[in-house]
Amino acid sequence: MVAQCQKCGKDYEPKRRGGKFCSVSCRVVQHQLVKKGQAWPNPPNGDERYLADKLVAVGRSATEALVQVEGLPTAEAFRRLRALVQGWAGVANNSIIEKVQYNEQQEMNAQATRMKRIKESK
């Protein structure tokens, strides 16, 4: 079974069931970053990673589009940019985005419940 390291993203063969990192160094570095508040305690799952890759691609295509429309007449530049943005609109109702938002909401609710329990115990 091949898994993806939650630190570096490299594919690797886990030594045990539930392994998350390809090496001790990746595990230690991730733990240190979480401890410092510089990384999420729960690294992105496959859906979140997919969405992040899509957003990177959108940014790249936006940069490329701006280079392509530079120097064109205004009407032609707007036509090309409008076509690009309409292509991105299909991502707005993506089930993966909805799932990521649902997971974020669940995590926020769980955190609010934990905070409430802490206050009640004092």
C-alpha positions as CSV (number, residue, x, y, z in Angstrom):
1,M,0.0,0.0,0.0
2,V,1.4,3.4,-1.0
3,A,0.7,6.4,1.2
4,Q,1.6,10.1,0.9
5,C,3.8,11.8,3.5
6,Q,1.8,14.4,5.3
7,K,4.9,16.7,5.6
8,C,6.6,16.5,2.2
9,G,3.9,14.9,0.1
10,K,6.3,12.2,-1.2
11,D,4.8,8.8,-1.9
12,Y,6.1,6.0,0.3
13,E,5.4,2.5,1.7
14,P,4.4,2.8,5.3
15,K,6.1,0.5,7.8
16,R,2.9,0.2,9.8
17,R,-0.8,0.7,9.4
18,G,-1.7,4.3,9.9
19,G,1.8,5.7,9.1
20,K,1.7,9.4,8.2
21,F,5.3,10.3,7.5
22,C,7.9,8.9,5.2
23,S,10.7,9.4,7.6
24,V,11.6,10.3,11.2
25,S,12.8,13.7,10.1
26,C,9.5,14.6,8.4
27,R,7.6,13.5,11.5
28,V,9.8,15.5,13.9
29,V,9.8,18.7,11.7
30,Q,6.0,18.5,11.3
31,H,5.6,18.1,15.1
32,Q,7.9,21.1,15.7
33,L,6.0,23.3,13.3
34,V,2.7,22.4,14.9
35,K,4.2,23.1,18.3
36,K,5.3,26.6,17.1
37,G,1.9,27.2,15.5
38,Q,3.3,27.3,12.0
39,A,1.5,24.2,10.7
40,W,-1.9,22.6,11.0
41,P,-2.0,19.9,13.6
42,N,-4.0,17.8,11.1
43,P,-2.3,18.0,7.7
44,P,-4.6,18.4,4.7
45,N,-6.3,15.3,3.5
46,G,-6.5,14.2,-0.1
47,D,-9.5,16.5,-0.9
48,E,-7.8,19.5,0.7
49,R,-4.6,18.8,-1.2
50,Y,-6.5,18.4,-4.5
51,L,-8.2,21.8,-3.9
52,A,-4.9,23.5,-3.0
53,D,-3.4,22.1,-6.3
54,K,-6.4,23.4,-8.2
55,L,-6.0,26.9,-6.6
56,V,-2.3,26.9,-7.6
57,A,-3.3,26.0,-11.1
58,V,-5.9,28.8,-11.2
59,G,-3.3,31.3,-10.0
60,R,-0.8,30.1,-12.6
61,S,-3.4,30.4,-15.4
62,A,-4.3,33.9,-14.2
63,T,-0.7,35.0,-14.3
64,E,-0.3,33.5,-17.8
65,A,-3.6,35.2,-18.9
66,L,-2.4,38.6,-17.8
67,V,0.8,38.2,-19.7
68,Q,-1.2,37.2,-22.8
69,V,-3.6,40.1,-22.7
70,E,-0.9,42.7,-22.1
71,G,-0.9,45.2,-25.0
72,L,-4.1,43.9,-26.5
73,P,-7.0,46.3,-27.1
74,T,-9.2,46.6,-24.0
75,A,-12.3,44.8,-25.5
76,E,-10.2,41.8,-26.6
77,A,-8.4,41.7,-23.2
78,F,-11.7,41.7,-21.3
79,R,-13.1,39.0,-23.6
80,R,-10.2,36.7,-22.9
81,L,-10.2,37.4,-19.2
82,R,-14.0,36.9,-19.0
83,A,-13.7,33.5,-20.6
84,L,-11.0,32.5,-18.1
85,V,-13.1,33.6,-15.1
86,Q,-16.2,31.8,-16.4
87,G,-14.1,28.6,-16.6
88,W,-13.2,29.0,-12.9
89,A,-16.8,29.5,-11.9
90,G,-17.4,25.8,-12.3
91,V,-15.1,25.2,-9.3
92,A,-17.4,27.3,-7.0
93,N,-20.0,24.5,-6.6
94,N,-17.5,21.7,-6.4
95,S,-18.4,18.9,-4.0
96,I,-14.8,18.8,-2.8
97,I,-15.0,22.4,-1.7
98,E,-18.3,21.7,0.1
99,K,-16.7,18.7,1.8
100,V,-13.7,20.8,3.0
101,Q,-16.0,23.5,4.3
102,Y,-18.1,20.9,6.1
103,N,-14.9,19.4,7.7
104,E,-13.8,22.9,8.8
105,Q,-17.2,23.6,10.3
106,Q,-17.1,20.3,12.2
107,E,-13.6,21.1,13.5
108,M,-14.8,24.5,14.7
109,N,-17.8,23.0,16.4
110,A,-15.6,20.4,18.2
111,Q,-13.2,23.1,19.3
112,A,-16.1,25.3,20.6
113,T,-17.4,22.3,22.5
114,R,-14.0,21.6,24.1
115,M,-13.7,25.3,25.1
116,K,-17.2,25.2,26.7
117,R,-16.3,22.1,28.7
118,I,-13.1,23.7,29.9
119,K,-15.0,26.8,31.1
120,E,-17.7,24.6,32.8
121,S,-15.0,22.6,34.6
122,K,-13.5,25.8,36.2
